[in-house]
Amino acid sequence: MLQHLYNEAYDHYKLKIAVKHKLSDTQDSEYSAEHISKLVAHHALSYAKGDKSNTSDLRHKQLINSIHDIVNTKVLPAEIKAAMYLIEHLISNIIKELGPSYLLQQVFYVFTLAWFQGCTRDAKTAISNNSDYLSILKILVGLAHRIDQYSGAVSRNYCHALFNEFLANSRDLNPICKVISILDKTLEIEKNHKNKRREHLLQNLKEYKKAAKVKTAKSIVADVIRHNIGDGIYPVILLEFVENYVTLYLEKYFIENGQKGTEWRQIAKDLHYLIWAFRAEVDKSYQKYFTEKIPSALESLLDKVEPYVDDRRKLYRDFLAIEEILKARKDNGYVKLDSVFNVTLVSAENLFVNVAEKWHRENRENAEWFIVQYKDKEVLCRLLEKSIIPKRVIFINYSGKLQFIYDTTEPGFSLDQIQAIPARSDVNWEYLLSTVEYEATNQHADFNEKYQDTIKEIDADVALKLKHQKERERQLEEKNKLVKELAEREKAVVFQQQKEAQQRLQKKIRDDKVKREKYQLDVEKIKVGTLITATLEDGATASMELNVITTTTKRYIFNDKTCQHKLALTKDRIVDMLVAGSLQVDVLGRGGNYHQSLESVISARREQLEKR
């Protein structure tokens, strides 16, 4: 949408420049980008020195307007004016929407100067949706949400560091080369403060976690004990043994190792066997299972809890009493007890509901930052992840200091005690841009109403120029169409010629094939004495007679009467020459004595050579 707004603003300022030129009948020379950049840099330096004659009230957003007034007195290109207009109104609306502190407002102001300078180099790139300036702006918007008055010196130092960084770079004449370094520096400052906040948080949580872990251990172990005991009637001495000794061991083990490991599972199993021994019906299966499991479970429990008990004599006495009760129960005997039974009728499942997880699930998706109300104070806090300390709802401020801790496991705790209102963590960019678009539309409408007559004249001139341009385009289109038609015709003629040549070639190939088949039959009829007329390689034509057909190579030997011209041809070569028309048969021979006598002479000659 920002690119769309830029295009609209660019059209508006092109129209304003056209109106100015129409009314003055002269065209002022535009200022160079370097000159404009120097003006903005000078204004930034005046701002740094506190020159109120140029910057008015440093605490007011008139700083941005004063920059705009300066550049409005100059003849600037439409693309630069459009970009500056959008930057001015976008940041003004952001400041109005967020209401940041004074220090952070200064950062916004100086960043505006740097962005103004950047658009003097390449306005379209500086205002694009993926520009580095827009990335820095989003970081500043995020800071405006997180920095609050309760975070103290950390936030103020953060703002000062950003302000100095922006101010130093805003004086440079080419900030577009350094804006990325500003972004890197901003991210570096943010990273350092995140690390500091994390260290602060870890330091604050360290002590809290010690107490919280003990409390969590008690809660988890109580859950395990109640789960094993359940609803039932048991001797008081059993309950005292479990709650005084086994519980103590499990709490110590949980604090050191957590709810994991073979020892945790083993003692839970032994405890289950002990409770089962008091609860199950006594029969043959009970007596068999009792012998296999219960004594070993009792010994295991005693070995584990003994190191953690100070009063060993009471431990041994209680342990022996439990053994005596179980033995009497197994043998269907009786035992005398001072205090026999107590009753547990409360279900453990109803006592342990993870209220913190429920609250996180219902509220965490909406926001990360909350305005937490406590008595008459409202504090902007960040909500910690539920995994950091389970079953707690914890808020910290921007510096990482613990502000509020709600323990949902406390008896009588209610979710209504958490008075936290979700704070917006981002800016509604669509709303801001629509506001800028509304302002730009109104400005454009007011300008059109004020200079409607001049705009009509400009529109008439533009329409006439457009008409001439369309006529030129029409003529050019007709010319191109004619050239295209001629090219297509020429192409069609060439295609037809190629087609006919291809057809002739194919016909010649077919005719040659028929001729070859015919001449192959004719060559079989050639005998010694056949008269031919042949065209030689030098172009001369000679009449010759077939004198001999060699036995081995099957060559046909032709020569004339004077033996000046002769040919030695194979059968395939004779067919080729007949097809090509360079040889024709005048008279077929009959074979004859000449061939036989010649053959005898050749045979005699071979015999003489062999005798040698």
N, C-alpha and C positions, 0 to 999 in steps of 0.2 A: 504493500500500500504506500510505503514511503516513496518508492520510485514513481508510482502513479501521481502522488502529490507533487513531486518534483516536476514532472512533465506539465501539470496544470499551472504551477507557479512559473515555469519557464515560458509558457505561452502568454501568461499575463504580463510578465516583464518585457517580453518582446513587443507586445501591444503598447505598453507604456512608452517604450523607447521610440516606437513608430509614431505615436501621438506627439511626443516631444519634438521629433524631427519635422513633423508636418506643420506644427504650430510655429516653429522658429524658422522654417525653410532653410535651416543649416544643419549640418551634422557635426557635432562636437567629436573630437578624437577621444577614443576610449583610453582609460588609464591602464597601464600594464599590470600584470599580475604581481610583479616585483614591487611596484609602487604601492599597490593596495596592501601587500603583505607588510611593507614598512610602516604604513599608517596604523595597522592593527598592532604591530609589535611596539610602536611608540605608545599606543594607548595602554598596552599591557604594562610597559615600564612605568607609566604614570600611575597606574593602579597600584603597582608594587610600592612606589614611593609615597602613596597617599596623597596625590595631587588632586584635591577636590575641585579645582577649577575645571578639570577635564572629566573627572569621574563622578561628580556629584556625591551622593551618599554611598559610601562603600558597602554599607549594610543592605542596600536596596537593589532590587533587580533592574533599576534604571541603568546600571552599568551596561547591561546588554543592549538596552534601548539606545544608550548614547553611542555605542559602536555602530548601531544601525543608522543613527542620524548622521554619523560621520560619512559612512559609505554612501548614504543617499544623496549627499551633496556632490558626489563624484559621478562621472559617467562610467558606469561599470557594465561589463557584458551581462546580458540577460541571464546566462547560466549561473554566474556568481551571485547576482542579486537573488535569484530564486533559491539557491542553496542557503544563503545567509538568512533569508526570510524563514525558511523551514527550521533551520537550527535555532533561531531566536525563539520562535513560537513553541517549538517542541520542548526546549529546556525550560522556558517560562512556565508551561503547563505542568511539567514534571515537578518543578519547585513548588508550584501552587498545590499540586496534588499531595506531595509527600510532606511538605513543611519541614525540611531538614534544619538542623542546628546551624548556627552562624558559620562555624568553621567549615562545615560541609557545603554550605551555600557558596563560600568562597572558592572551594574546589570546583563546583559547578561553573562559576563565573569564569575562572581562569581556563577551565577546559573549553568553554565556549570560545574564548579567544584563540586557543590552539586550533579548534575546529574551523573557525572563520579563516585562519591562515591556510589551513589545509585545502579548503575549497577554492582558494585563489589559484592553486596549482592545477587541480583537476576536480571541478565541482561535481561532475556526475559520479566519479569514483568515490569522493569523500562522503557523498550522501547516499550511496548504494546500501542495500540491505546487508551486505557482507563486508562492509568497510571496518577498518580497525577502530575508527572513532566511535562507531556504534557499539562495538564490543566494549570499549572503555565506559561508554555511557551506561550500559547495562550493569557493569560492575559497580559504578557509582550509585545506581538506583538500588542495587542490593545492599550497599553499605548504609544507605539512608534508612533501610528497614532495621538493620542490626545494631547500629550505634545508638545508644540511648543515654539518658542523663544518669542512670544508675551504674554505668560501667566505669565511670571515673577517669583516671589519668590515662589508662590504656587507649581508650577511644580518642581522647584529645590528642595524644601523641600520634596516633594513627592519622588523624585528620591533618595535623601539622606536617607530617611527612609527605602526605599526598599533595597538600597545598604547595609546599616548597618545590616538589618535583614538577608539578604542572607550571608553576610560575617560572621556573628556570627554563623550561622548554618553550613557553609561550613567547619569550623574547627572541627566540631564534627565527630567522627569516625563512627557513624551510622546515617547518615542523612536521611535514608529512614524512620526512626521512627519519624523524625521531619519535613519531607517535607510537611506533611499535615498541620502542624502548620504554616509553611511558607505560604502555600496557604491561610490558614485562616487569617493570618496577612495581606497578600496582599489584600485580599478582604475587610478586616476591614479598611485598609488605603484608599482603593478605595471608600468604603462607606463613610468614614469621609470626604473625599474631595468632594464627590458628594453632601453631606449635606452642606458643606461650599459653594460649587458653587451654590447650590440652594438658600441658604440664601443670597448670594451676588446677584444672579439674581433677587430674589424677592425684595431685597432692591433697586436695580436699576430700576426695573419695576414699583415699587410702585409710584414713582413720575411721571414716564412716563405715567402710566395708568390713572392718574388723568387728565392730559392734553388730553390723547388719548380718554378718556371716554367722555370728553366734545366735542371733535371733532366728535366722533362717534355719540353722541346724536344729534348734529347739522345735521349730514348727514342723520341719520335715520328719524328725524323729518321732514327735508326738503323733503325726499322721501315720507313720509305720506302726507304732505301738497300738493305736486305736484300731487300725485296720486288722491287726492280728487278734486283738482281744474281741472286737466287735460287740455284739449284744449277747451277754451271757452272765452266768453267776459263777464266781470264782472265789477261792479263799483269799482273805485279805493279805496273807503272807506272800502269796504268789504275786499279787498286784504290787506289793511293796518291793519285792525282789526285782520285778521287771522295771518299775518306774524309778527305783533308787539306784540300781546297779547297771542293768542292761541299757537303760536310757542314757546314763552317764557315758558309757563306753561308745554308744552310737554317736552321741553329740561330739565327742572328742575325735572320733574317726572321720565324721563328716567335715569338721573344720579343717582337718589336715589333708584329706584325700577326696572329699566330695562323695556323691552318691554313686560310687563305682568301685570296681575291684571285686575279687573273689571273696575277700573277708566280709565285705558288706552283704553279699548274697548268702554267704554261709551262715552268718549270725542271724539273718532274717529267716533262713530255713530252720536253724536250731530253735529259734523263738517260736516258729510255727509248730514244730514238733512238741514243744513244751506245752503250748496252749491246747493243742490237740489232745495231749495226754490227760488234761483235766476236763475236756469237753466231750470227747467221743464216748459212745456207749461201750461198756465193758462186755466183751464176748471173746470167743476163741481167736478171732482175727485180731482183736485188740491186743490180747496177751502176746500173740506171736509178733506183731508189728512193734509192740512196746519193747520187747526184748532186743529187737534189732536196732531201733532208732533212738529211744528215749535216753538210756544211760549215756551213750556217746554225746548226745546233744547237751545234756546237763553238764558233763565234764568240759565240753567245748565252751559253753557259756561261762563256766567258772574260770577257766584259763584266760579268757579274753577280758573279763571285767576285773579280775583280781588286781592287776597293776594299777588300776585307776581308783581303787577304793582305799580310803585311809583307815577306816574301822574294820580290820580284817576279821576280828573275833565275831562281830555282829554278822558279817557276810557268811562266815562258816556256819554259824548257828541257823541263820535263815535257810541256807542251802540244805543243811541236814534235815530241817523241818520239812522242806519241800520234798526231799527224797522219801521221808517217812510217810507223808500224805500219799504220794504216788504209789508207793509199795503197798500201803493199806488198801488203796483203791483197786489195784491190780488183783490183790488176793481177796477182794470182797470183805476186807476187815474194817475196823473203825479206829479213829484217832480222836483224841480229845483236844479241842482248840479253845483258846480264850475268846477269840473273835473269829467267827466262822466265815461269813460271806458278806459281800457287798454286791450291788447290782449296777450294771451300766446299761442304760436304755437309749443313749444318744447315738445316732448314726454318724460315723466320722465323715462320710461324704458330704453331709449337710453343713459341716463345720468349716470346710475348706473350699471356698470358691475364689478363683483368681480374679478378683475385682480389678486389679491393676491392668491385667491383660485385656479385660473387657473395655476399660476406659480408653486404653491405647487404641484398641480396634475401632472404637466409635469416633475418636477425635484425631488420631494421628494422621489419618489420610487427608484431613482438611488443611492442616497447617503444620509448620515446624516451630513457628514463633507464636507465643501467647501473651496476652495482657492478663497477668495474674493479679487478682484483687485480694488484698490482705489488710483487714481493718480499714483504714482510710487511705491506704497507699495502693497505687497501681504500678506494677513493675513489668516491663517488657522482658520476657524470659524465653529461653529456648528449651524445648522439651527433649530430655534425654531418651535414648533408645531403651526399650523395655528390657533388652538383653543385658544392659550394664548392671542393674540391680533388680532382679525379678521381684514382683509383687510390691513394687514401689512406683509412685509417680513423682518424678524429680524434675525440677526446673532450675536452670542456671542462667546467669546473665551473660552479656557479651564477653566479659573478661574470663568467664569460666568459673565464677564463684557460685557456690551452692546458695540458692535463694529459698526454695520451698521443697520440703520432702513430705509426701503423704504416704503413710504406711497403711496400706489397705488391709493388712492382717490384724490391725488393732480391733479389739472387741467393740462392737457398736459403730464401726466406721461406716459412713454413708458417702455415696458419690457426690452428694450435694455439697460436701465440704470442699471439693475442688472447684474453686471459683476462677476459671480460666476461660478467657474469650479468645478465639483464634484470631491472630493478626495476619493481615494480607502479606504474603511473602514475595509478591511480584506486582508489577505495574500493569494495569489494563492498557496495553499498547493500542489496541483497537479503539478504545474510548479516547485516548489522548490524540491519536491521529485523526479520528473523526472530528474532534474539537478543532484541531488545526485546519482541517479541510473546511469546516463550517466558517471559521474566521476568514480563510482565504477566499471562499466563495462570496462572502459578504463584501470583502474589500474589492473583489473583481466586479461585483454588481454595482457598487457605489461608483467605481471608476467609469464603468460603461455608461451609467446615467449622467455623470458629469460631462463626459466628452463624447456623447452619443453622436453629435453632428460630425465631429472630426473622425470618429470611428467609421461612420457611414461613408465618408469620403475615402478613407483608407480602404474600406471594404470594396468600394466601387473601383478604386485603382487596382486593388488586388484581383477583383473579378475580371477587369479588362486584361490584366497581365495573364491571368489564368486562362481567359478565352484565347488570347494569342498563343499561349503555350499549348493549349489543347489543339489549336489549328495546326501548329507546327508538329505536334505529336501525330495528328491525323495524317498530315502529308507524309511524314516520315513513315508512318505505318503503311500507307498506300504504296510508297516506294519500296518498302521492305517486302510488301505482299507481292508486287510485280516481280521483284528480283527473285523472290521465292518461287513464283510460278514458272519463271524462265528456267530457274535451276531444276525444278521438278520436270519440266518438259525435256530439257537436255538430258537429264538423268533417265527419262523414259526412253529417249532415242538410243542412248548408249546401251540401255538394258535390252532393247529390241535387237540391236546389232549383235550384241553378245549372244542373245538367244538364237538368232539365225545362224551365227557362226558355229555355235554349239551343235545345232541341228545338222549343218553341213558336215561337220566333223564326224558326228555319229553316223550319218548316211555314208560317208566315205569309208568309215571303219566297217560298216555292214557290207558295202560293195566289195571292199578289199577281201573281206572274209569269203564272200561267194566266189570271187575270182581265184583266190588261193586254192579253195577246194577244187575248182575246175582245172586249174593249171597243174595241181598235184597229180590229177589223173592223166593229163596230157604228157607230163614229164615221164611217166611210166612207159609211154609209147615211143619215146626217143630211142633210136638205134644208131649204130655206127653208120655214117654216111649222111646223117641228117644235116640239112643246110639251114643256117640261121643268119639273121642280120642283127648285129649287136652294136650298142653305143659304148665306146671305150672310155677310159678315165679322162683322156685328153679331149673328149668331145667328138672324136672322129667316129664315123660309121663304117663298119667293115662286114663283108659277107664271109662266113667261115663254115667249115665242115667239121662234123664230129669224127675224129679219127679213132679214138679209143676210149673205153670206160675201164679205169684201173680196177684190178680185182680187189686189192686190199683197202684202199682209201675211198673207193667208189667215187672217184673224181671223173668228170667229163672233160676231155681234152679237145678243144677246138683250135683250128688254125686255117689260115687262108692258103691259096695255092703257092704263094711265094714264101710262106712261113714267116712273114714279117710281123703278123699279128696273131696272137694266140691267147686263149683263155683256158684256165683250169678251174672249173666250177663244181661245187657240190650240188646235190639235188635241191636243197633248200635255197641255195643262192640262185639257181636257175628260176625257181618259183618266184623269189623276190623280184628278179629282173623282169619276169613276165608280167607280174602285177604292176610294177612301176612303169612298164612300157619301154624299157631300155633294151629289150630282147624280144625277138619274134621268130617263130619257127616257119621257115619257107617251105621246106620239103622234108618229110619224115624219111629216115634211112631204113634200110632193110637188114642191116648187119652185113657182112660180106667177107670175101677173101682177104681183102686188105687188112681187116681186123685180125683174121686168123694168122696171116703171114707175119704181121707185126708181132703178134703174140709169140709165134715161133722164134722170131729173131730175138725177142727179149729173153725167152727161155734159154736159147743157145748162149746168149751173152752171160747169163747168170751161171751157166755150167762152166764156161771158160774162167769166170772169176773164182768159182769155187775150187777149180783145179789148181790155180795159182796158190 
